[in-house]
Amino acid sequence: MNIPLFKWALWGFITTSVAGCLSHFLHEFSRRSRLAACISPVNESVWEHLKLLYFPCIVYSAVEYAVSSPDIRTLWGRCCGLCAALLLMIVVYYTYTGVIGRGFLPADIALFFICDACCFGLSYRLGAYFPVPSAVEAWSWVALTALFGVCLVLFTFITPPIALFADPQTGRFGLKARG
């Protein structure tokens, strides 16, 4: 077991859990600041709630990378873990709400923590035990992760009118969902 990498992953899970929970309310507490809208949910859509995991994980990972100077495998693992966790959040949410017919707040909260654990657990396993990826493969995952972040911000302001982006309470999209 790679102890330093495991400790970074464990602290990442804890830090991202706390920061994600706090950032849920950032947009409201900031009096609906457009800057806060870039990094925190502006409505109750699943898409907007991906920000709860994405941005705290990116900030934590940037700090980790600056402080510990990990190899490319660690960065690749984190990007793979984060993308997998975000997709897991979407798939599990729509699966369970499709089965029971509605959202359930305790399940949504548990799903956030499960996806956070998936992100850091997978990134640890990939970073510690898998062969070093090629530079092209690793940087492709970094680019994909960055593109995901750009889409999270962009679709807050220019929201495609599809169900993934709809606020389930109002049926509206993006910043307009809260009036």
C-alpha positions as CSV (number, residue, x, y, z in Angstrom):
1,M,0.0,0.0,0.0
2,N,1.3,3.4,-1.0
3,I,0.8,5.2,2.4
4,P,1.4,8.8,1.3
5,L,-0.9,8.4,-1.7
6,F,-3.5,6.7,0.5
7,K,-3.3,9.6,3.0
8,W,-3.8,12.1,0.2
9,A,-6.8,10.2,-1.0
10,L,-8.3,9.9,2.4
11,W,-7.8,13.6,3.2
12,G,-9.2,14.4,-0.3
13,F,-12.4,12.5,0.5
14,I,-12.8,14.3,3.8
15,T,-11.9,17.8,2.4
16,T,-14.1,17.3,-0.7
17,S,-17.0,16.1,1.4
18,V,-16.9,19.1,3.7
19,A,-16.3,21.6,0.9
20,G,-19.0,20.1,-1.2
21,C,-21.6,20.2,1.5
22,L,-20.7,23.9,2.3
23,S,-20.7,24.9,-1.4
24,H,-24.3,23.7,-1.8
25,F,-25.4,26.9,-0.2
26,L,-22.8,29.2,-1.6
27,H,-25.0,30.6,-4.4
28,E,-27.8,31.5,-2.1
29,F,-25.4,32.9,0.6
30,S,-23.7,35.1,-2.0
31,R,-27.0,36.7,-2.9
32,R,-27.0,34.8,-6.2
33,S,-23.6,36.0,-7.3
34,R,-22.8,35.1,-10.9
35,L,-19.3,34.2,-9.8
36,A,-20.6,31.8,-7.1
37,A,-22.9,30.4,-9.8
38,C,-19.8,29.2,-11.6
39,I,-18.8,26.8,-8.8
40,S,-21.9,26.0,-6.9
41,P,-25.4,24.8,-7.8
42,V,-27.9,27.4,-8.9
43,N,-30.9,25.0,-8.9
44,E,-31.8,21.5,-7.9
45,S,-30.8,19.8,-11.2
46,V,-28.5,16.8,-11.1
47,W,-26.1,18.7,-13.5
48,E,-25.8,21.6,-11.1
49,H,-25.1,19.3,-8.2
50,L,-22.1,17.8,-10.0
51,K,-20.3,21.0,-9.0
52,L,-20.4,19.9,-5.4
53,L,-17.9,17.2,-6.2
54,Y,-16.1,18.7,-9.2
55,F,-14.8,22.0,-7.9
56,P,-13.7,20.9,-4.4
57,C,-11.9,17.9,-6.0
58,I,-10.2,20.1,-8.5
59,V,-9.0,22.6,-5.9
60,Y,-7.8,19.8,-3.5
61,S,-6.1,18.0,-6.4
62,A,-4.3,21.2,-7.5
63,V,-3.0,21.7,-3.9
64,E,-2.0,18.1,-3.7
65,Y,-0.1,18.3,-7.0
66,A,1.6,21.6,-6.0
67,V,2.7,20.3,-2.6
68,S,3.6,16.6,-3.3
69,S,4.6,16.8,-6.9
70,P,3.1,13.4,-7.8
71,D,3.9,11.6,-11.0
72,I,1.7,11.7,-14.1
73,R,0.0,8.4,-13.0
74,T,-1.4,10.1,-9.9
75,L,-2.8,13.0,-11.9
76,W,-4.3,10.5,-14.5
77,G,-5.8,8.5,-11.7
78,R,-7.5,11.5,-10.1
79,C,-8.9,12.6,-13.5
80,C,-10.2,9.1,-14.2
81,G,-11.7,8.9,-10.6
82,L,-13.4,12.2,-10.9
83,C,-14.9,11.6,-14.3
84,A,-16.1,8.1,-13.2
85,A,-17.6,9.6,-10.0
86,L,-19.5,12.3,-11.9
87,L,-20.9,9.8,-14.3
88,L,-21.8,7.5,-11.5
89,M,-23.8,10.3,-9.8
90,I,-25.8,10.9,-12.9
91,V,-26.5,7.2,-13.6
92,V,-27.4,6.2,-10.1
93,Y,-29.6,9.3,-9.5
94,Y,-31.7,8.7,-12.7
95,T,-31.8,4.9,-12.0
96,Y,-33.1,5.2,-8.5
97,T,-35.5,8.0,-9.2
98,G,-36.8,6.0,-12.2
99,V,-37.4,3.0,-10.0
100,I,-39.1,4.8,-7.1
101,G,-40.6,7.6,-9.2
102,R,-39.1,10.6,-7.3
103,G,-36.0,12.0,-5.6
104,F,-35.3,11.1,-2.0
105,L,-33.1,13.6,-0.1
106,P,-31.3,11.1,2.2
107,A,-30.5,9.0,-0.9
108,D,-29.2,12.1,-2.7
109,I,-26.9,13.0,0.2
110,A,-25.6,9.4,0.5
111,L,-25.0,9.4,-3.3
112,F,-22.8,12.4,-3.0
113,F,-20.6,10.7,-0.3
114,I,-20.5,7.5,-2.3
115,C,-19.4,9.3,-5.4
116,D,-16.8,11.2,-3.5
117,A,-15.5,7.9,-2.1
118,C,-15.5,6.5,-5.6
119,C,-13.5,9.4,-6.9
120,F,-10.7,9.2,-4.4
121,G,-10.8,5.4,-4.0
122,L,-10.5,4.9,-7.8
123,S,-7.8,7.6,-8.1
124,Y,-5.8,5.9,-5.3
125,R,-6.1,2.5,-6.9
126,L,-5.1,3.8,-10.4
127,G,-2.3,5.9,-9.0
128,A,-0.9,3.2,-6.8
129,Y,-1.3,0.0,-8.7
130,F,-1.8,0.6,-12.4
131,P,1.0,0.9,-14.9
132,V,2.0,4.5,-15.8
133,P,-0.1,5.6,-18.8
134,S,1.4,7.2,-21.9
135,A,1.7,10.9,-21.8
136,V,-1.0,11.2,-24.5
137,E,-3.4,9.1,-22.5
138,A,-2.8,10.9,-19.2
139,W,-3.1,14.4,-20.7
140,S,-6.2,13.3,-22.7
141,W,-7.9,12.5,-19.3
142,V,-6.7,15.9,-17.9
143,A,-8.2,17.6,-21.0
144,L,-11.5,15.6,-20.7
145,T,-11.7,16.6,-17.0
146,A,-11.0,20.2,-17.8
147,L,-13.7,20.2,-20.5
148,F,-16.2,18.7,-18.0
149,G,-15.5,21.8,-15.8
150,V,-15.9,24.2,-18.7
151,C,-19.3,22.6,-19.5
152,L,-20.4,22.8,-15.8
153,V,-19.8,26.5,-15.9
154,L,-21.0,27.2,-19.4
155,F,-24.3,25.2,-19.1
156,T,-25.2,27.2,-16.0
157,F,-25.5,30.3,-18.1
158,I,-26.3,28.8,-21.5
159,T,-28.4,25.8,-20.6
160,P,-29.5,23.2,-23.1
161,P,-33.3,22.4,-22.7
162,I,-32.9,18.7,-21.8
163,A,-33.9,16.8,-18.7
164,L,-30.4,16.6,-17.3
165,F,-30.3,20.3,-16.8
166,A,-33.9,20.8,-15.6
167,D,-34.7,21.8,-12.0
168,P,-37.1,19.0,-10.9
169,Q,-39.0,21.5,-8.7
170,T,-39.6,24.2,-11.3
171,G,-39.0,22.5,-14.6
172,R,-36.8,25.4,-15.6
173,F,-33.2,25.5,-16.6
174,G,-29.9,27.1,-15.4
175,L,-30.0,30.4,-13.6
176,K,-33.6,30.9,-14.7
177,A,-34.8,27.9,-12.7
178,R,-34.8,30.0,-9.5
179,G,-36.4,33.0,-10.9
